């Protein structure tokens, strides 16, 4: 699921040169199309997250997956900037909604000792999908046209939704907390533990109270959660800002520093590979230490040091590539780790809300930072100045994560006789 999302998030980037030549869409308009998608993704995360806490994860995950699959396919028939803006916004709604739900569901069906490992491994699909999509597009576009990228990006999520419909269970934790459907719990429990009879009257449920009056968004700031929410949002906003700034401008900055275009493109790929490596390795560390935010703070420290070192070593290729790899590991690993951590810091009844709003706030940073980078470049800022400027949001993310390091999620579970 995450791999398909990663593919679709970068779909327009794969076909941007062809859109300019075949459809007549200028580079500036393509930037607005990127923005429409990211805006839709932010809105989708913020809207679908609370709805999933109220109505359940399963139906909204399947529905969000269908929406972004259909949106990707409809993109094939777009012929104007306006149609691309509308359809990519719709597609973003589905992607954002699905992204807000895959972490809570993974978390709620994974043993406590492996939750971060499972969530980070699953989220590694995002950068893997992005990188593999770029490789696949180099074959699809020349052979079948730019429409083939969106056809693949649409058919895969629709097929995934079709598979999930009969196989994906509702979160048993949200069923337990809400007490809505004990019959579903009776059918799900034997699938989790074959030794558990389908007529069991004994379940393990969270020691959590139901949500008091007020919306689920306001609940993120109640009962002592205000500080947690503020620091999570600050970390997400700053990390997304620096990550998308670098992902958008690293090739241009490397070229401006005197390297060839092929080296610059490879540098962008190395940055993405660093994120994949971090996602596959940081999860186990997060499960091991008592304060997983410390692991993410260490990753952010690596990102800050790497950003500040790059201006001193440009344009030397080998040292620059090492620094960019470490930068991708630090910023990409922290980004996926913060998403994972946000799923642990909130109780079941507001978990999707917490993840969804954290993602939404983060995506606001992803919308703003590339635009700011473009404005700074247009005013004459050089590569060294821009890398130094990127260290500021990285430091902000580091500071927020250090504050979160003092917070430990409470996941107490107790048996209840029924």
N, C-alpha and C positions, 0 to 999 in steps of 0.2 A: 504494500500500500504506500509506504513512504517512498519507495523507489519510483513508483508511478508519479507521485506528487513532484519529486525532484525533477523528473523528465519534463512534466508539464510547466513547472515554474519557469524553466529556461527556454520553452519552446519558441517564443518570439525571437529571443536572442539568436537561436540557431538559424532562423530564416530571414533575419533582418536585412542582409544584403540583397536577397532575392526580392523581398517585398519592395525595396526601393526601385529595383529595375523593372519588375514585372507588374506591380500594382501601382507604382508611382507615389509611394508614401515616403516622404522626406525623413531624414534622420531625426529632426526635431519632433516630428509627429510620432515616430516610433518611441521616443522617450515618453510621450504622453500615454502611449499604449501600455508601456511598462508600468507607468504610474497607475493607470486604471486597474490593471490586474492586482497590483499590490494593495490598492485602496479596497478593492473587493475582498481580498484575502483578509485584511484587517477587520473589515466589517463582518465577514463571515465568522471569524473566530470569536468576535465579541458578542454576536447575536446567537450563534449556535451553541456556544459553551453553556450559557445559562439555561437554554431550552433543554439541553441534554441532561442537565442536573434535575430538571423538572419532569421530563417525559421519558428519560432513558437514553442511554448511549447508542444502542443498536439501531433503532429506526432512523435517527438523525445522521449516523455515520453512513448508513446505506444511502440515504437520500442525498447527502452531501457528495458522496462519490458519484452518484448518477448525475448530479448537477454539473460537476466539473467535467465528467465524460461527455455529456451532451454539449456543453459549452465548447469543448475542444473540437468536436465534430462540426458544429455550426460555424466555427471559425473558417472552415474551408470555403464557405460561400460569402465571406466578407469581401467587399470590393472598395470600401471607402474608409477613411479615418474614423468617421462616426460609427460605422458598423463594427469596426475593430474595437473601439472604445467600449461600446455597449456589451459586446459578447465577451471580451476579456474581463470586464468587470464581473459579469455573471459567472464566468469560469473561476475567477478569484474567490467569489462567495463560496463556491463548493470546495475549493482547495483549502480555504481558511477554516471552514467548518469541519472538514475531515481532519485537518491538522490539530484542531483543538480536542479531538476525541480519541485519537490513536494512543496518546500517552496515558490518559486515564484508564482506558480499557486494558492496555498492556500492564499497567501498574496493578490493577485490581484483579488480574488473573495470574499474578506472578508471586512466588514465595518472597517473603520480606528480605531474605538474604540475597536475592538476585534481582531486585526491582530495578535498580539503576543500570545493572548490566543488560537486562532485557530491553529496557527503554532506549538506552544509548545504542545498542546493536540495531534495534529497529529503526531509530532515527538516522543511523548511518546510511540508510537507503536514500535519504534526501540528496547528499552530495554524490553518492554513487549513481543515482538516477540522472543527476545533472551531467556528470562526466560521461557516462555511457550514452546519454542522449545526444551529446555533442558528437561522439564518435559515430553513432548510428545515423545521425543527420547528414554526415559527409557522404554517406552512401544513398540515403533516401532521396535527398533533394535533387542530385543530378539524375538519378534513375527515374523518379516518379513525380518530381515537382515538390514545391514547398507544402502543398496540401497534404502530402503523405505523412509529414511530421505530426500534423494535428489529427490525422486519421488514426495513427498509432496511439497518440496521446489521448484519444477519445475512446477507442475500442477497448483498450486495456482496463480503464476504470469501470466501464460498463460491464465487462466480463467479471471483474472483481466483485462488483455489487451483486451480480447474479449468483456468484459463488457464496458470498456472505449471507445472502437471504436465507438459505436453508441451514447453513452451518454455524453462523456467528451467534453465540448466546448473548443475552443481555448481561450486564455486569451483575454478578451475584451479590456484590457488596451493596450496590444501590437498591437491589431488591430486598436485601436484608434490613437495611436502614429504614426504607420507606414502608416495608411490610405490605407492599401492594399485591404481590402475586406469589403466594407460598407454593402454588402448584408448579410454577416455573422453577422455583428453587429445588423442588423434589426431583425434577427431571435433569437439572444441571448438575447437582451434587454427585451422582454416580459417574458422570463424565469426568469430573475432576478427580474423584477417588473411587475406583471401581469397587472397593470394599464397602463403600457406603450404600446401604440399601435404599431403594427408591421410596420406601415408606418411612424413612428416618424422620424422627421428630426432634432431633438434636442438631443444632447448627452453630457454627462459629460466626459471630457477628461483631461489628465494631461497637465499642463502648462509646457511642456517639448519640447525642440528642438530635431530635429533628430540628429543622431550621425554625428559628423564631420569626416573628412578623418582620416584614421588610423584604426587599428584593435580594436576589442572590448576589448582585454586584455590591450592594451596601454591606452584605454579610462579609465581604472580603476585608472590611475595615472594622468589624465588630469583634467582641470577645477577645481582645488582645491581638488581633491579626493586622492592625493598621500598619505597624512598623514593617512587618513581613511583606505586606503587599507593596508598600512604597519602595522598599529596597529591591524587591523582585522586578518591579516595573522600571526602576532606574537602571538596574543591571541589564535588563532586556533591551530597553531603548538604546542605551549606549553601545551595547555589544552589536546589535543589529546595525546601528549607524556606522560603526567602524568596519564591520564585516562587509556590508554592501558597498561602502565607499571603496574599500580595497578591491573587492570582486569586480566592481565596475571600472576602476581606473588603473589597476596595476599594469595591464599591458600598455596603456598610454604613457604612464609614468616611466616605465622601463624604457620605452622607445625614446621618450624625451631626454632620458639620461644618456643616450648614445648607443643603445643596443639595437640589434636588428629586429624586424617585426616577428620573425620566427622565434627568436629568443623571448620576446615579450609575450607571445601567445603561450609558449611553453611555461613561462613563469606563472601565468594565470592558471594553467592546469596543475602545476605543482602546488599552488595555493589551495586548490580544491582537494588534492590528494592528502594534504596535511590535515584537513578537516576530517576526512574519512579515517585516517590513521588514529586521530585523537578519539573519535567516536567509538572505535572498536577497542580502545584501551582504557579510557577514563572511567567507564561504567563500573568495572571491577573495583577500581580504587574508591569510587564513591560508595560502593557497598561495604567496603572494608573499614573506612574511617568513621568515627562517631559524628563528625561534622563534615558532610560531603561538600559544603560550600567552600571549605578550605582547599579541596582539590581544584575546584573551579577558579578560586583566587590564584592558585599557583599557575594554572593555565593562562589566566589573564596577565600574570606577571611576565610569562614567556612572551606573550603577544606584545606587551609594552616594550620590553627590552629589544625584541626583534624589530619593531617599528622604528625605534630610535637608532638602531645600528645600521639600518639600510642606507640612509643618506651618506654614511661614512665609508661604505664599501662599494657603492655604485661607481662605475658600471662593471666591476669585476664579476664575471658570470658565476663562478663556483660559489664564492662566499655569499653572493646575493641570493642564489637559489637555495642555499642552506637556510638563510635567514627567512626567506619567503615560505619555505616548508615549515619552519618552526612557527612562523606567524600564522599560517593556516591551521596548524595544530592548536595553537593557543586561542586564537579568536574563534575558529570553527568549533573546537572542542568545548569552549566555554559557552558558546551559543546553544548547542544541543544539550549541554549539561544543565543550563539554566532552565530550559524547557522541561527536562527530566525532573529537576529539583522542584519546580513549581507544582508538579503533580504530587509531590510528597508533603508539601507544606500546608495543604488544605485538607479538611475533612471530606468525606465522600460526597455529602450533599452540595458542596460548592467546588468540587475538584475540577470539573470541566469548565466552570466559570473562571476559576483561578488560572487555569492553563490558557483558556481562550482569551481572556483579557490581557494576560501577560504577552501572548503572541501578538495581539492586536496593537498594544503599545509598542512592542518591538518593531512591528512592520511600519509604524509611523516613522521610526528612525530610519528604516530602510528606504522609505520614500524620500525623506528629506536629504539624507547625506549625499547621494550621488548628484543631486541638483546643486547642493552647496559646493561640492567638488568641482562641478562644471563651471560655476560662477567664479570660483577662485582661480581656476585655470585661465578663464577668459580675462581676468584682471592681471595676468602675468605671473602668477605664483609658479615657482619651479618645483621639480620633483622633490628636492630636499625639504622645501617649506611644507609641501603637502603631506609628506610622511610625518613630519614633526607635528603638524596640525592633527593628524589622525591619532596621535598618541593621547590627545586630550579626552576623547570619549572612551578610549581604552582604559585610561586612568580612572574615569568615572565608574566604569563597569567594575574595575578592581576594587574601588572603595566600597561600592554597594555589596559586592560579594564578601568582603571582609566583615561587613556589618551582619550579613546573613549567616556567617560562620558561627555566630553565637546561638543560632536557632536550630533546634532539633525536632523534627516532626514526631508527633505522638501517634503511634499506630497500635495501641493496645487492643488486643483481641481476647474475648472471653467466651466460654461456652454458655449458651442459654438453653434451658430445657423448655420444650414446647409441647 
